[in-house]
C-alpha cells in the first residue's frame, strides 16, 4: 500500500513539474509573440510618420517653386512693359512686323525690339542686343522662361496709331505663365495728329 501511495505521489510531483514547465514555456512564447507585434506596430507608425512628413515637405517645396516662378515671371513682365512703353513713347519712324519693331530713338539712332527663338531682346543703337526675358540657368536654348504668342497673335502689331506688344511669358519647369501687354501711341504720332506736323 505504501509503495503504491509513494508511486502516485512521485507521479503527481512529476506531473505538476511538467505542467509548470509547460506553462512557463507557453508564457515565454507569448512574451516573444507580443514583442514581435510591438516591433511591427512601431515600424508601421514610423513608416506612416515618415510618409506624412515627406509628403508635406514635397508639397511645400513645390509651392515655393511655383510662387518663386510667378514672382520671376511677373518681375520680367513689368520690366518688359516699362521698357517697351518708355522706348516706343518717344520713338519716331516706327516700323512693325510680326516679331520685330524698329524705330528711331530720341537720339536719332536706330533701335528696336525683336523676338528671337525663346526670348524678347532690345536692339541697341550700337548694333548689339540685350535680353529682356529668360533666366540664368544656362544657354538660350536651355532657358526655363520663354515667350509665346498670345492666342496665336503676332508679338507686335499696329492698332491704328498705337503700337501693341502682346505675348505670354511661360516657365517650362513649373508651367506657370504671365501675360505681358503694352499699348502705346508714340508722342511723335500723337503730336502729328494734333498739330498736323511732326515734333
ZAPAVO-649257 format. One line per field, with one value per atom (N, C-alpha, C): atom name; residue number from 1; x, y, z. Coordinates in nm, 4 decimals. Example, Ala and Ser with C-alpha at 12.3 -4.5 7.8 and 13.67 -1.06 7.14 Angstrom:
name <- c(N/CA/C/N/CA/C)
resi <- c(1/1/1/2/2/2)
px <- c(1.3190/1.2300/1.3200/1.2850/1.3670/1.2900)
py <- c(-0.5690/-0.4500/-0.3300/-0.2250/-0.1060/0.0030)
pz <- c(0.7800/0.7800/0.7800/0.7080/0.7140/0.7870)
***
This chain:
name <- c(N/CA/C/N/CA/C/N/CA/C/N/CA/C/N/CA/C/N/CA/C/N/CA/C/N/CA/C/N/CA/C/N/CA/C/N/CA/C/N/CA/C/N/CA/C/N/CA/C/N/CA/C/N/CA/C/N/CA/C/N/CA/C/N/CA/C/N/CA/C/N/CA/C/N/CA/C/N/CA/C/N/CA/C/N/CA/C/N/CA/C/N/CA/C/N/CA/C/N/CA/C/N/CA/C/N/CA/C/N/CA/C/N/CA/C/N/CA/C/N/CA/C/N/CA/C/N/CA/C/N/CA/C/N/CA/C/N/CA/C/N/CA/C/N/CA/C/N/CA/C/N/CA/C/N/CA/C/N/CA/C/N/CA/C/N/CA/C/N/CA/C/N/CA/C/N/CA/C/N/CA/C/N/CA/C/N/CA/C/N/CA/C/N/CA/C/N/CA/C/N/CA/C/N/CA/C/N/CA/C/N/CA/C/N/CA/C/N/CA/C/N/CA/C/N/CA/C/N/CA/C/N/CA/C/N/CA/C/N/CA/C/N/CA/C/N/CA/C/N/CA/C/N/CA/C/N/CA/C/N/CA/C/N/CA/C/N/CA/C/N/CA/C/N/CA/C/N/CA/C/N/CA/C/N/CA/C/N/CA/C/N/CA/C/N/CA/C/N/CA/C/N/CA/C/N/CA/C/N/CA/C/N/CA/C/N/CA/C/N/CA/C/N/CA/C/N/CA/C/N/CA/C/N/CA/C/N/CA/C/N/CA/C/N/CA/C/N/CA/C/N/CA/C/N/CA/C/N/CA/C/N/CA/C/N/CA/C/N/CA/C/N/CA/C/N/CA/C/N/CA/C/N/CA/C/N/CA/C/N/CA/C/N/CA/C/N/CA/C/N/CA/C/N/CA/C/N/CA/C/N/CA/C/N/CA/C/N/CA/C/N/CA/C/N/CA/C/N/CA/C/N/CA/C/N/CA/C/N/CA/C/N/CA/C/N/CA/C/N/CA/C/N/CA/C/N/CA/C/N/CA/C/N/CA/C/N/CA/C/N/CA/C/N/CA/C/N/CA/C/N/CA/C/N/CA/C/N/CA/C/N/CA/C/N/CA/C/N/CA/C/N/CA/C/N/CA/C/N/CA/C/N/CA/C/N/CA/C/N/CA/C/N/CA/C/N/CA/C/N/CA/C/N/CA/C/N/CA/C/N/CA/C/N/CA/C/N/CA/C/N/CA/C/N/CA/C/N/CA/C/N/CA/C/N/CA/C/N/CA/C/N/CA/C/N/CA/C/N/CA/C/N/CA/C/N/CA/C/N/CA/C/N/CA/C/N/CA/C/N/CA/C/N/CA/C/N/CA/C/N/CA/C/N/CA/C/N/CA/C/N/CA/C/N/CA/C/N/CA/C/N/CA/C/N/CA/C/N/CA/C/N/CA/C/N/CA/C/N/CA/C/N/CA/C/N/CA/C/N/CA/C/N/CA/C/N/CA/C/N/CA/C/N/CA/C/N/CA/C/N/CA/C/N/CA/C/N/CA/C/N/CA/C/N/CA/C)
resi <- c(1/1/1/2/2/2/3/3/3/4/4/4/5/5/5/6/6/6/7/7/7/8/8/8/9/9/9/10/10/10/11/11/11/12/12/12/13/13/13/14/14/14/15/15/15/16/16/16/17/17/17/18/18/18/19/19/19/20/20/20/21/21/21/22/22/22/23/23/23/24/24/24/25/25/25/26/26/26/27/27/27/28/28/28/29/29/29/30/30/30/31/31/31/32/32/32/33/33/33/34/34/34/35/35/35/36/36/36/37/37/37/38/38/38/39/39/39/40/40/40/41/41/41/42/42/42/43/43/43/44/44/44/45/45/45/46/46/46/47/47/47/48/48/48/49/49/49/50/50/50/51/51/51/52/52/52/53/53/53/54/54/54/55/55/55/56/56/56/57/57/57/58/58/58/59/59/59/60/60/60/61/61/61/62/62/62/63/63/63/64/64/64/65/65/65/66/66/66/67/67/67/68/68/68/69/69/69/70/70/70/71/71/71/72/72/72/73/73/73/74/74/74/75/75/75/76/76/76/77/77/77/78/78/78/79/79/79/80/80/80/81/81/81/82/82/82/83/83/83/84/84/84/85/85/85/86/86/86/87/87/87/88/88/88/89/89/89/90/90/90/91/91/91/92/92/92/93/93/93/94/94/94/95/95/95/96/96/96/97/97/97/98/98/98/99/99/99/100/100/100/101/101/101/102/102/102/103/103/103/104/104/104/105/105/105/106/106/106/107/107/107/108/108/108/109/109/109/110/110/110/111/111/111/112/112/112/113/113/113/114/114/114/115/115/115/116/116/116/117/117/117/118/118/118/119/119/119/120/120/120/121/121/121/122/122/122/123/123/123/124/124/124/125/125/125/126/126/126/127/127/127/128/128/128/129/129/129/130/130/130/131/131/131/132/132/132/133/133/133/134/134/134/135/135/135/136/136/136/137/137/137/138/138/138/139/139/139/140/140/140/141/141/141/142/142/142/143/143/143/144/144/144/145/145/145/146/146/146/147/147/147/148/148/148/149/149/149/150/150/150/151/151/151/152/152/152/153/153/153/154/154/154/155/155/155/156/156/156/157/157/157/158/158/158/159/159/159/160/160/160/161/161/161/162/162/162/163/163/163/164/164/164/165/165/165/166/166/166/167/167/167/168/168/168/169/169/169/170/170/170/171/171/171/172/172/172/173/173/173/174/174/174/175/175/175/176/176/176/177/177/177/178/178/178/179/179/179/180/180/180/181/181/181/182/182/182/183/183/183/184/184/184/185/185/185/186/186/186/187/187/187/188/188/188/189/189/189/190/190/190/191/191/191/192/192/192/193/193/193/194/194/194/195/195/195/196/196/196/197/197/197/198/198/198/199/199/199)
px <- c(0.0859/0.0000/0.0885/0.1903/0.2776/0.3541/0.3871/0.4584/0.3727/0.2467/0.1551/0.1340/0.1182/0.0979/0.2203/0.3399/0.4633/0.4753/0.4318/0.4366/0.3491/0.2261/0.1339/0.1811/0.2426/0.2945/0.4064/0.4989/0.6062/0.5498/0.4479/0.3876/0.3202/0.2510/0.1841/0.2862/0.3980/0.5013/0.5609/0.5883/0.6413/0.5410/0.4148/0.3105/0.2984/0.3057/0.2973/0.4163/0.5354/0.6558/0.6470/0.5997/0.5835/0.4823/0.3776/0.2741/0.3287/0.4087/0.4677/0.5650/0.6452/0.7388/0.6643/0.5522/0.4714/0.4160/0.3649/0.3103/0.4190/0.5387/0.6500/0.6921/0.6997/0.7362/0.6315/0.5035/0.3958/0.4038/0.4344/0.4464/0.5631/0.6728/0.7874/0.7525/0.6820/0.6403/0.5452/0.4550/0.3616/0.4362/0.5367/0.6170/0.6893/0.7471/0.8155/0.7177/0.5986/0.4989/0.4544/0.4346/0.3941/0.5038/0.6292/0.7425/0.7488/0.7231/0.7220/0.6106/0.4948/0.3824/0.4168/0.4837/0.5256/0.6212/0.7162/0.8122/0.7407/0.6492/0.5740/0.4909/0.4267/0.3443/0.4280/0.5418/0.6300/0.6834/0.7158/0.7657/0.6585/0.5344/0.4236/0.4026/0.4080/0.3910/0.5043/0.6270/0.7421/0.7299/0.6877/0.6706/0.5619/0.4499/0.3404/0.3835/0.4561/0.5038/0.6019/0.6924/0.7887/0.7184/0.6186/0.5435/0.4709/0.4105/0.3367/0.4305/0.5433/0.6365/0.7030/0.7332/0.7929/0.6939/0.5656/0.4633/0.4482/0.4457/0.4360/0.5574/0.6757/0.7973/0.7958/0.7552/0.7496/0.6505/0.5330/0.4322/0.4795/0.5481/0.5992/0.7036/0.7933/0.8950/0.8301/0.7301/0.6603/0.5914/0.5225/0.4540/0.5543/0.6685/0.7712/0.8231/0.8503/0.8999/0.7966/0.6700/0.5652/0.5527/0.5584/0.5487/0.6689/0.7881/0.9083/0.9017/0.8488/0.8345/0.7375/0.6248/0.5276/0.5892/0.6689/0.7341/0.8325/0.9111/1.0082/0.9382/0.8318/0.7588/0.6953/0.6371/0.5758/0.6801/0.7955/0.9025/0.9512/0.9671/1.0108/0.9041/0.7778/0.6695/0.6677/0.6855/0.6876/0.8048/0.9231/1.0407/1.0172/0.9636/0.9350/0.8365/0.7282/0.6250/0.6777/0.7494/0.8005/0.9047/0.9943/1.0987/1.0394/0.9529/0.8929/0.8054/0.7259/0.6389/0.7201/0.8259/0.9081/0.9768/1.0354/1.1080/1.0145/0.9018/0.8098/0.7369/0.7257/0.6585/0.7338/0.8675/0.9491/1.0098/0.9563/1.0114/0.9519/1.0281/0.9821/1.0086/0.9376/0.9543/0.9423/0.8359/0.8169/0.7730/0.8375/0.8048/0.7805/0.6672/0.6230/0.6098/0.6653/0.6401/0.5973/0.5755/0.5217/0.6079/0.7407/0.8303/0.9258/0.9172/1.0143/0.9454/0.9925/0.9532/1.0823/1.0996/1.2176/1.1721/1.2618/1.2270/1.3539/1.3365/1.4453/1.4266/1.5284/1.5132/1.5274/1.5214/1.5236/1.6573/1.7605/1.8913/1.9126/1.8088/1.8183/1.8859/1.9030/1.9685/1.8667/1.8995/1.8099/1.8153/1.6996/1.6872/1.5608/1.5288/1.4074/1.3994/1.3000/1.2786/1.2511/1.2971/1.2752/1.2587/1.1790/1.1630/1.2455/1.3436/1.4314/1.4299/1.3900/1.3795/1.2883/1.3480/1.2677/1.2539/1.3117/1.3127/1.2894/1.2636/1.2482/1.3786/1.4254/1.5524/1.5325/1.6096/1.6132/1.7318/1.7050/1.8109/1.8683/1.9934/2.0574/2.1072/2.1306/2.1717/2.3165/2.3890/2.5259/2.5338/2.4164/2.4127/2.4046/2.4156/2.4062/2.2637/2.2394/2.1069/2.1213/2.0146/2.0112/1.8869/1.9015/1.7826/1.6981/1.5677/1.4739/1.3999/1.4074/1.3429/1.4438/1.4055/1.4923/1.5330/1.6323/1.6817/1.8314/1.8863/2.0313/2.0728/1.9926/2.0210/2.1045/2.1504/2.2352/2.2132/2.2439/2.2346/2.0901/2.0742/1.9419/1.8460/1.8941/1.8051/1.7661/1.8335/1.8025/1.7282/1.6924/1.6279/1.4912/1.4571/1.3275/1.2161/1.2488/1.1487/1.1536/1.0391/1.0337/0.9068/0.9048/0.7895/0.7110/0.5809/0.4913/0.3823/0.3409/0.2358/0.1079/0.0416/-0.0841/-0.1981/-0.2610/-0.3751/-0.3425/-0.2176/-0.1793/-0.1577/-0.1645/-0.1450/0.0040/0.0339/0.1727/0.2214/0.3530/0.4101/0.3928/0.4146/0.3993/0.2990/0.2155/0.1197/0.0747/0.0135/-0.0373/-0.1882/-0.2374/-0.3812/-0.4092/-0.4377/-0.4485/-0.3157/-0.3136/-0.1900/-0.1081/-0.1646/-0.0974/-0.0108/0.0929/0.1782/0.1421/0.1175/0.0758/0.1796/0.2220/0.3054/0.2274/0.2109/0.1283/0.1846/0.2195/0.2664/0.2543/0.2853/0.2819/0.4232/0.4559/0.5800/0.5479/0.6259/0.5987/0.7247/0.7026/0.8103/0.7887/0.8803/0.8607/0.8764/0.9371/0.9565/0.8309/0.7827/0.6648/0.5341/0.5433/0.4261/0.3441/0.4050/0.3393/0.3495/0.2566/0.2584/0.2114/0.2549/0.2229/0.2023/0.0899/0.0608/0.1421/0.1895/0.2657/0.2056/0.1594/0.0885/0.1216/0.1492/0.1767/0.0943/0.0308/-0.0469/-0.0035/0.0697/0.1271/0.1187/0.0885/0.0889/0.2128/0.3058/0.4244/0.3857/0.4588/0.4286/0.4392/0.5359/0.5512/0.4247/0.3629/0.2384/0.1238/0.1165/0.0090/0.0193/0.1401/0.1572/0.1299/0.1679/0.1415/-0.0093/-0.0826/-0.2270/-0.2920/-0.2345/-0.2956/-0.2592/-0.1328/-0.0870/-0.0590/-0.0753/-0.0563/0.0882/0.1806/0.3229/0.3957/0.5150/0.5960/0.6557/0.6946/0.7593/0.8987)
py <- c(-0.1203/0.0000/0.1240/0.1229/0.2398/0.2560/0.1479/0.1552/0.2198/0.1799/0.2374/0.3859/0.4207/0.5621/0.6443/0.5914/0.6624/0.6807/0.5795/0.5868/0.6996/0.7051/0.8090/0.9481/0.9549/1.0849/1.1328/1.0417/1.0775/1.1162/1.0411/1.0694/1.2060/1.2412/1.3711/1.4848/1.4586/1.5625/1.5847/1.4739/1.4868/1.5549/1.5196/1.5784/1.7282/1.7632/1.9052/1.9827/1.9219/1.9890/2.0061/1.9039/1.9141/2.0194/2.0271/2.1279/2.2681/2.2854/2.4174/2.4549/2.3598/2.3855/2.4219/2.3547/2.3848/2.5261/2.5655/2.6998/2.8055/2.7772/2.8714/2.8851/2.7747/2.7782/2.8534/2.8311/2.8998/3.0502/3.0909/3.2336/3.2961/3.2196/3.2719/3.2915/3.1935/3.2066/3.3243/3.3425/3.4549/3.5867/3.5923/3.7136/3.7452/3.6433/3.6648/3.7115/3.6559/3.6977/3.8408/3.8788/4.0162/4.1153/4.0787/4.1643/4.1834/4.0786/4.0885/4.1802/4.1709/4.2584/4.4039/4.4300/4.5665/4.6213/4.5394/4.5839/4.6193/4.5329/4.5584/4.6856/4.7037/4.8222/4.9493/4.9499/5.0664/5.0954/4.9910/5.0091/5.0727/5.0266/5.0846/5.2314/5.2640/5.4037/5.4899/5.4387/5.5140/5.5365/5.4344/5.4480/5.5497/5.5435/5.6370/5.7803/5.7995/5.9336/5.9873/5.9007/5.9418/5.9796/5.9020/5.9304/6.0639/6.0907/6.2157/6.3355/6.3287/6.4413/6.4599/6.3495/6.3624/6.4234/6.3884/6.4476/6.5969/6.6338/6.7757/6.8528/6.7954/6.8620/6.8786/6.7735/6.7802/6.8860/6.8889/6.9892/7.1306/7.1472/7.2800/7.3275/7.2389/7.2748/7.3092/7.2323/7.2581/7.3937/7.4240/7.5534/7.6686/7.6486/7.7531/7.7788/7.6725/7.6883/7.7576/7.7222/7.7858/7.9343/7.9668/8.1069/8.1862/8.1274/8.1951/8.2138/8.1140/8.1245/8.2357/8.2446/8.3517/8.4887/8.4987/8.6259/8.6647/8.5681/8.5960/8.6359/8.5653/8.5972/8.7356/8.7674/8.8988/9.0093/8.9876/9.0870/9.1097/9.0023/9.0161/9.0846/9.0530/9.1170/9.2678/9.3077/9.4507/9.5209/9.4566/9.5154/9.5308/9.4277/9.4338/9.5451/9.5515/9.6512/9.7929/9.8164/9.9509/9.9922/9.8979/9.9297/9.9595/9.8717/9.8895/10.0147/10.0374/10.1550/10.2848/10.2890/10.4105/10.4352/10.3301/10.3466/10.3854/10.3182/10.3477/10.4801/10.5231/10.6510/10.7666/10.7585/10.8661/10.8269/10.7231/10.6743/10.7504/10.7502/10.8068/10.7053/10.7226/10.6349/10.4877/10.4568/10.3208/10.2277/10.1125/10.0102/9.8793/9.8165/9.6996/9.5783/9.4671/9.3371/9.2400/9.1156/9.0203/9.0009/8.9902/8.9634/9.0777/9.1858/9.2942/9.4292/9.5238/9.6634/9.7461/9.8301/9.9167/10.0618/10.1510/10.2923/10.3747/10.5045/10.5986/10.6521/10.6337/10.6737/10.8245/10.8724/11.0154/11.0795/10.9953/11.0479/11.0432/11.0033/10.9966/10.8716/10.7683/10.6451/10.5320/10.4338/10.3206/10.2246/10.1800/10.0854/10.0034/9.9178/9.8376/9.7236/9.6383/9.5174/9.4022/9.2852/9.1681/9.0434/8.9505/8.8198/8.7204/8.6608/8.5646/8.4345/8.3273/8.1942/8.1987/8.2032/8.1891/8.3174/8.4287/8.5471/8.6763/8.7804/8.9164/8.9908/9.0611/9.1326/9.2785/9.3636/9.5038/9.5259/9.5818/9.6109/9.7483/9.7500/9.8751/9.9515/10.0817/10.1647/10.1418/10.0562/10.0236/9.8909/9.8341/9.7118/9.5833/9.5910/9.4722/9.4565/9.3450/9.3194/9.2897/9.3189/9.2959/9.2148/9.0983/9.0175/9.0833/9.0781/9.1290/9.0163/8.8965/8.7798/8.6664/8.5626/8.4467/8.4296/8.3453/8.3223/8.2975/8.2606/8.2440/8.0977/8.0079/7.8657/7.8072/7.8892/7.8331/7.9008/7.8272/7.8812/7.9117/7.9889/8.0358/7.9207/7.8164/7.7063/7.6214/7.6439/7.5679/7.6513/7.7734/7.8605/7.8069/7.8247/7.7766/7.8738/8.0027/8.1057/8.1387/8.1356/8.1640/8.2423/8.3031/8.3812/8.3007/8.3248/8.2539/8.3506/8.3451/8.4378/8.4227/8.5334/8.5313/8.5004/8.3861/8.3489/8.3366/8.3051/8.2910/8.4221/8.5352/8.6661/8.6944/8.7984/8.8416/8.9069/8.8993/8.9617/9.1135/9.1712/9.3159/9.3397/9.4401/9.4776/9.6211/9.6768/9.8140/9.8116/9.8981/9.9170/10.0646/10.0971/10.2355/10.3070/10.4036/10.4769/10.4149/10.3181/10.2588/10.1403/10.1185/10.0013/9.9050/9.7803/9.6804/9.5689/9.5379/9.4204/9.3302/9.2033/9.1129/8.9708/8.9123/8.7746/8.7173/8.5880/8.5194/8.4803/8.5069/8.4571/8.3258/8.2228/8.0914/8.0319/7.9520/7.8768/7.7293/7.6704/7.5336/7.4317/7.4712/7.3790/7.3721/7.4873/7.4909/7.5065/7.5379/7.5591/7.6811/7.7705/7.8968/7.9891/8.0859/8.1788/8.3165/8.4174/8.5561/8.6330/8.7024/8.7811/8.9103/8.9502/9.0739/9.1518/9.2747/9.3513/9.5000/9.5610/9.7046/9.7643/9.8779/9.9531/10.0986/10.1465/10.2797/10.3533/10.4821/10.5707/10.6589/10.6526/10.7391/10.8867/10.9639/11.1071/11.1777/11.1347/11.1971/11.1802/11.0615/11.0362/11.1166/11.1210/11.1964/11.3448/11.4012/11.5437/11.5725/11.4777/11.4947/11.4987/11.4078/11.4064/11.5321/11.5866/11.7015/11.8333/11.8461/11.9717/11.9637/11.8431/11.8279/11.8267/11.8086/11.8022/11.7207/11.6781/11.6034/11.6976/11.6385/11.7194/11.7589)
pz <- c(0.0000/0.0000/0.0000/0.0890/0.0942/-0.0360/-0.0994/-0.2273/-0.3357/-0.3370/-0.4365/-0.4097/-0.2826/-0.2475/-0.2845/-0.2570/-0.2930/-0.4440/-0.5183/-0.6659/-0.7177/-0.6645/-0.7108/-0.6682/-0.5533/-0.5075/-0.6004/-0.6354/-0.7281/-0.8651/-0.9044/-1.0363/-1.0366/-0.9295/-0.9223/-0.9210/-0.8492/-0.8467/-0.9859/-1.0549/-1.1905/-1.2828/-1.2667/-1.3493/-1.3230/-1.1927/-1.1579/-1.2103/-1.1992/-1.2511/-1.4029/-1.4704/-1.6166/-1.6548/-1.5748/-1.6026/-1.5854/-1.4771/-1.4533/-1.5645/-1.6094/-1.7192/-1.8471/-1.8707/-1.9897/-1.9833/-1.8669/-1.8515/-1.8686/-1.8120/-1.8248/-1.9705/-2.0408/-2.1829/-2.2645/-2.2311/-2.3020/-2.2795/-2.1556/-2.1250/-2.2005/-2.2075/-2.2818/-2.4299/-2.4868/-2.6261/-2.6443/-2.5499/-2.5581/-2.5493/-2.4606/-2.4497/-2.5786/-2.6419/-2.7692/-2.8764/-2.8825/-2.9806/-2.9596/-2.8344/-2.8042/-2.8426/-2.8174/-2.8553/-3.0065/-3.0832/-3.2301/-3.2791/-3.2194/-3.2564/-3.2288/-3.1169/-3.0842/-3.1895/-3.2315/-3.3330/-3.4625/-3.5052/-3.6287/-3.6164/-3.5009/-3.4792/-3.4837/-3.4154/-3.4155/-3.5553/-3.6312/-3.7677/-3.8565/-3.8411/-3.9202/-3.8854/-3.7566/-3.7148/-3.7695/-3.7637/-3.8159/-3.9658/-4.0406/-4.1859/-4.2186/-4.1469/-4.1717/-4.1415/-4.0318/-3.9953/-4.1003/-4.1442/-4.2474/-4.3758/-4.4146/-4.5376/-4.5280/-4.4133/-4.3952/-4.4046/-4.3330/-4.3337/-4.4699/-4.5389/-4.6725/-4.7708/-4.7587/-4.8454/-4.8187/-4.6898/-4.6543/-4.7047/-4.6920/-4.7384/-4.8898/-4.9620/-5.1088/-5.1548/-5.0922/-5.1304/-5.0988/-4.9867/-4.9509/-5.0510/-5.0906/-5.1901/-5.3236/-5.3627/-5.4888/-5.4872/-5.3760/-5.3663/-5.3654/-5.3018/-5.3010/-5.4421/-5.5172/-5.6532/-5.7418/-5.7252/-5.8046/-5.7706/-5.6413/-5.6001/-5.6507/-5.6416/-5.6906/-5.8419/-5.9115/-6.0574/-6.0948/-6.0243/-6.0526/-6.0274/-5.9209/-5.8901/-6.0010/-6.0476/-6.1543/-6.2839/-6.3186/-6.4416/-6.4331/-6.3179/-6.3008/-6.3087/-6.2458/-6.2493/-6.3929/-6.4687/-6.6074/-6.6927/-6.6670/-6.7421/-6.7166/-6.5918/-6.5579/-6.6269/-6.6239/-6.6889/-6.8387/-6.9014/-7.0459/-7.0778/-7.0030/-7.0308/-7.0105/-6.9015/-6.8761/-6.9797/-7.0166/-7.1138/-7.2511/-7.2978/-7.4310/-7.4339/-7.3309/-7.3277/-7.3304/-7.2514/-7.2468/-7.3808/-7.4401/-7.5655/-7.6797/-7.6901/-7.8004/-7.7800/-7.6576/-7.6310/-7.6956/-7.6990/-7.7549/-7.8902/-7.9537/-8.0801/-8.1994/-8.3073/-8.4343/-8.5442/-8.6548/-8.7709/-8.7310/-8.6628/-8.6123/-8.7247/-8.7342/-8.8338/-8.7585/-8.7890/-8.7133/-8.8046/-8.7626/-8.8256/-8.7161/-8.7512/-8.6535/-8.5305/-8.5498/-8.4376/-8.4087/-8.4827/-8.4666/-8.4779/-8.3987/-8.4132/-8.4107/-8.5125/-8.5191/-8.5212/-8.4787/-8.4689/-8.4582/-8.4646/-8.4392/-8.2982/-8.2146/-8.0754/-8.0588/-7.9360/-7.9071/-7.9396/-7.9609/-8.0005/-8.1523/-8.2241/-8.3691/-8.4213/-8.3383/-8.3805/-8.3907/-8.4756/-8.4964/-8.3776/-8.3355/-8.2247/-8.2475/-8.1533/-8.1685/-8.0694/-8.0918/-8.0111/-8.1064/-8.0692/-8.1535/-8.0690/-8.1179/-8.0542/-8.1344/-8.0682/-8.1347/-8.0568/-8.1220/-8.0606/-7.9387/-7.8188/-7.6968/-7.6165/-7.6631/-7.5778/-7.6515/-7.5705/-7.6208/-7.5996/-7.7051/-7.6988/-7.7391/-7.6764/-7.7145/-7.8083/-7.9249/-8.0226/-7.9904/-7.9453/-7.9060/-8.0280/-8.0096/-8.1230/-8.1651/-8.0918/-8.1324/-8.2076/-8.2394/-8.3179/-8.2367/-8.1055/-8.0205/-7.9676/-7.9016/-7.8439/-7.6952/-7.6223/-7.4775/-7.4435/-7.3783/-7.3451/-7.2362/-7.2553/-7.1549/-7.0836/-7.1391/-7.0769/-7.0683/-6.9938/-6.9773/-6.8334/-6.8090/-6.6743/-6.6794/-6.5658/-6.5546/-6.5462/-6.6031/-6.5887/-6.7015/-6.7932/-6.8979/-7.0314/-7.1359/-7.2708/-7.3071/-7.4123/-7.4511/-7.4779/-7.5454/-7.5795/-7.4590/-7.3439/-7.2239/-7.1196/-7.1530/-7.0559/-7.0161/-6.8893/-6.8416/-6.8774/-6.8879/-6.9175/-7.0669/-7.1302/-7.2732/-7.3057/-7.4246/-7.4690/-7.5721/-7.5717/-7.6631/-7.7081/-7.8356/-7.8819/-7.7996/-7.7790/-7.7039/-7.8007/-7.7814/-7.8647/-8.0127/-8.0448/-8.1845/-8.2569/-8.1854/-8.2475/-8.2657/-8.3461/-8.3626/-8.2341/-8.2132/-8.0940/-8.0989/-8.2167/-8.2359/-8.3480/-8.3304/-8.4336/-8.4115/-8.5146/-8.5060/-8.4923/-8.4065/-8.3891/-8.4137/-8.5423/-8.5875/-8.5584/-8.4675/-8.4402/-8.3260/-8.2598/-8.1435/-8.1850/-8.1068/-8.1216/-8.0085/-8.0456/-7.9475/-7.9404/-7.8191/-7.7931/-7.6988/-7.7391/-7.6596/-7.6697/-7.5568/-7.5564/-7.4161/-7.4038/-7.2747/-7.2343/-7.1101/-7.0505/-6.9797/-7.0094/-6.9511/-6.8908/-6.7869/-6.7228/-6.7561/-6.8321/-6.8771/-6.7633/-6.6512/-6.5393/-6.4529/-6.4075/-6.3192/-6.3960/-6.5268/-6.6128/-6.5708/-6.4957/-6.4631/-6.5848/-6.5954/-6.7070/-6.6639/-6.7399/-6.7080/-6.8384/-6.8481/-6.9678/-6.9660/-7.0829/-7.0971/-7.2133/-7.1865/-7.2885/-7.2764/-7.3912/-7.3971/-7.5103/-7.4825/-7.5822/-7.5701/-7.6697/-7.6578/-7.7914/-7.7828/-7.9001/-7.8905/-7.9876/-7.9824/-7.9784/-7.9007/-7.8898/-8.0245/-8.1071/-8.2389/-8.3218/-8.3136/-8.3865/-8.3268/-8.1948/-8.1295/-8.1611/-8.1580/-8.1886/-8.3354/-8.4220/-8.5640/-8.5898/-8.5250/-8.5418/-8.4866/-8.3786/-8.3159/-8.3868/-8.4280/-8.4863/-8.6370/-8.6929/-8.8361/-8.8789/-8.7854/-8.8193/-8.7141/-8.7492/-8.6543/-8.5513/-8.4356/-8.3336/-8.3787)
***
